[in-house]
Amino acid sequence: MDFKSTQTIYRQIEHWVYEQILSGAWQPGERAKSVRELAVAFEVNPNTVMRSYEHLQNQEIITNKRGIGFFINEDAADKIRALRKKEFLEEEVPEFLKNMKLLGITMEEVVAMAK
């Protein structure tokens, strides 16, 4: 994984987990990769991965079954979509609209490009 300097590593790992769930690579009820597995794979400190998992647990995306590991919650994909939609509308859309205005791009041009 190539980490970006614009966002904390634990948040980037969290977003990677989101993608695994939304793409179907990680299924509801399935055991998530262990903290150590991800730490080795991403070449980061296990505490960084643990921070990501704790945040995912607080969002009710994953659940920790003591002594067994972390598991994907049944409604994880729906919760991720809701979180990502809110994040997109609050953070990315305003920046996109600002750039459209600065560059003189019309909504018609964007719609034509989207088709």
C-alpha positions as CSV (number, residue, x, y, z in Angstrom):
1,M,0.0,0.0,0.0
2,D,1.3,3.4,-0.9
3,F,0.4,5.7,1.9
4,K,-0.5,9.3,1.1
5,S,0.9,12.1,3.2
6,T,-2.4,14.0,3.3
7,Q,-4.1,11.5,5.6
8,T,-3.1,9.5,8.7
9,I,-2.0,6.0,8.1
10,Y,-4.6,4.5,10.4
11,R,-7.4,6.2,8.4
12,Q,-5.9,4.9,5.2
13,I,-5.9,1.4,6.6
14,E,-9.5,2.0,7.7
15,H,-10.5,3.0,4.2
16,W,-8.7,0.0,2.8
17,V,-10.9,-2.2,5.1
18,Y,-14.0,-0.3,3.8
19,E,-13.0,-1.2,0.3
20,Q,-12.5,-4.9,1.2
21,I,-16.0,-5.0,2.6
22,L,-17.7,-3.0,-0.1
23,S,-16.0,-5.1,-2.9
24,G,-17.1,-8.3,-1.3
25,A,-13.6,-9.5,-0.6
26,W,-14.5,-9.6,3.1
27,Q,-17.9,-11.0,3.8
28,P,-20.3,-10.3,6.7
29,G,-19.7,-12.8,9.5
30,E,-16.2,-13.6,8.2
31,R,-13.1,-13.2,10.3
32,A,-11.0,-10.1,9.4
33,K,-7.3,-10.3,8.9
34,S,-5.5,-10.2,12.2
35,V,-3.8,-7.0,13.4
36,R,-0.4,-8.7,12.9
37,E,-1.2,-9.9,9.4
38,L,-2.1,-6.4,8.3
39,A,0.8,-4.8,10.1
40,V,3.2,-7.1,8.3
41,A,1.5,-6.7,4.9
42,F,1.5,-2.8,5.2
43,E,4.8,-2.7,7.0
44,V,3.4,-0.6,9.8
45,N,3.4,-0.8,13.6
46,P,0.7,-3.2,14.9
47,N,-0.5,-0.3,17.1
48,T,-1.4,1.6,13.9
49,V,-3.5,-1.3,12.7
50,M,-5.1,-1.7,16.1
51,R,-6.0,2.0,16.1
52,S,-7.8,1.4,12.7
53,Y,-9.6,-1.6,14.1
54,E,-10.6,0.2,17.3
55,H,-12.1,3.0,15.1
56,L,-13.9,0.4,12.9
57,Q,-15.2,-1.2,16.1
58,N,-16.5,2.1,17.4
59,Q,-18.3,2.5,14.0
60,E,-19.8,-1.0,14.5
61,I,-18.2,-2.2,11.2
62,I,-16.3,-5.0,13.0
63,T,-16.7,-6.8,16.3
64,N,-13.9,-8.2,18.5
65,K,-14.6,-11.8,19.7
66,R,-12.1,-12.0,22.5
67,G,-9.4,-14.6,21.9
68,I,-10.7,-15.3,18.4
69,G,-10.3,-12.1,16.4
70,F,-12.2,-9.4,14.6
71,F,-15.3,-10.2,12.6
72,I,-17.2,-8.3,9.9
73,N,-20.7,-7.2,11.2
74,E,-23.7,-8.2,9.1
75,D,-24.7,-4.6,8.3
76,A,-21.1,-3.4,7.8
77,A,-21.5,-2.5,4.1
78,D,-24.6,-0.4,4.7
79,K,-22.9,1.4,7.5
80,I,-19.8,2.1,5.4
81,R,-21.9,3.4,2.5
82,A,-23.7,5.8,4.9
83,L,-20.4,7.0,6.4
84,R,-18.6,7.4,3.1
85,K,-21.6,9.2,1.6
86,K,-21.7,11.7,4.4
87,E,-17.9,12.2,4.2
88,F,-18.1,12.6,0.4
89,L,-20.9,15.1,0.6
90,E,-19.3,17.1,3.4
91,E,-15.7,17.1,2.3
92,E,-15.3,16.2,-1.4
93,V,-18.3,17.8,-3.1
94,P,-17.7,21.3,-1.7
95,E,-14.0,21.1,-2.9
96,F,-15.2,19.8,-6.3
97,L,-17.8,22.6,-6.7
98,K,-15.2,25.2,-5.7
99,N,-12.8,24.0,-8.4
100,M,-15.6,23.9,-11.0
101,K,-16.3,27.6,-10.2
102,L,-12.6,28.6,-10.3
103,L,-12.1,26.8,-13.6
104,G,-15.3,27.9,-15.2
105,I,-16.6,24.4,-15.6
106,T,-20.4,24.1,-16.1
107,M,-22.6,21.4,-14.6
108,E,-23.6,20.5,-18.2
109,E,-19.9,19.7,-19.0
110,V,-19.7,17.5,-15.9
111,V,-23.0,15.7,-16.8
112,A,-21.8,15.2,-20.4
113,M,-18.5,13.7,-19.2
114,A,-20.3,11.4,-16.8
115,K,-22.3,9.9,-19.6
